[in-house]
Amino acid sequence: MTLKMQKRLAARILGTGENKVWMNPFRVSEIKEAITKHDIRDLIKDGAIKAKEITGIKTKIKRKRKGEGSKKGRVSRSKWDYMLKIRKLRKYIKLLKENSILSIPEAKKLRSLSKAGHFKSQRHLKENIINILKKDISKIETKKEKNKK
């Protein structure tokens, strides 16, 4: 009969791996008879079973992991501002495309320009559409304009 079960129970009680459990070779007969956690605890108190010292990297100072995946916290204000602005611009470009004021290539071009930070605001985008593309967007109303009326 092996001491595998006893070793497993002792490892669980001591909070170490099975390889770190030391059993007194002179008290093997006692250890074989121990089949419950309570029996193993008694043997640990008596000194028949011990945990070996932990060696290697774990005994040294644990290094803090400072990589990108472990960083927590709020998104920076500038990124948040960019995100809100770009969503607004994309929504407006989509609205113009659905109302067939902009063609698909024109909409793609405006989307890429807005992603690059070319437009400061929705008003700036509207001015560019009117001046450069020579499109009439006066008939399009956004949700805010509808609510004002």
C-alpha positions, 0 to 999 in steps of 0.5 A: 500500500502506497502513501499517495492518499495520505500525501495528497491529504497532507498537501491539501492541509499544509497548502503546498504541492505533493512534492513538498510534503515530507514524511518521516521514514521511521513512522511509515506504519503510523502514516499508513493507518491515517485515512482521515484529515483529522488523523493527518492533522494529528501526525502534522502536530506530532512532526511525522509529516512536514512541509519542505521549505520552498526554494527558488523564485518564490522565496525571492521578491515577487516582481510586479507585472506592469504589462499592458494587460494588467493595467487597470483604471479609467480611460484617459479623458482625451480618449473619452473625448475622441470616442464621443466625437468620432461616434457623433461624426460617424452617426452623422455620416451614416445619416447622410449616406442613408438619405443618399446625399453622400455616395459610398466612396464619399462617405468612406473618405469622410469616415477616414478623415474623421478617424484621422482627427481632421474634423474638430466637430460636427459643425466642422464636418458639415462645413467641409461637406458644403464647401468641398463636396458642394452638397446641400445638406439643409434638408437633413435634420438631426435628432437634436434639431427635431427636438428643438422644434 
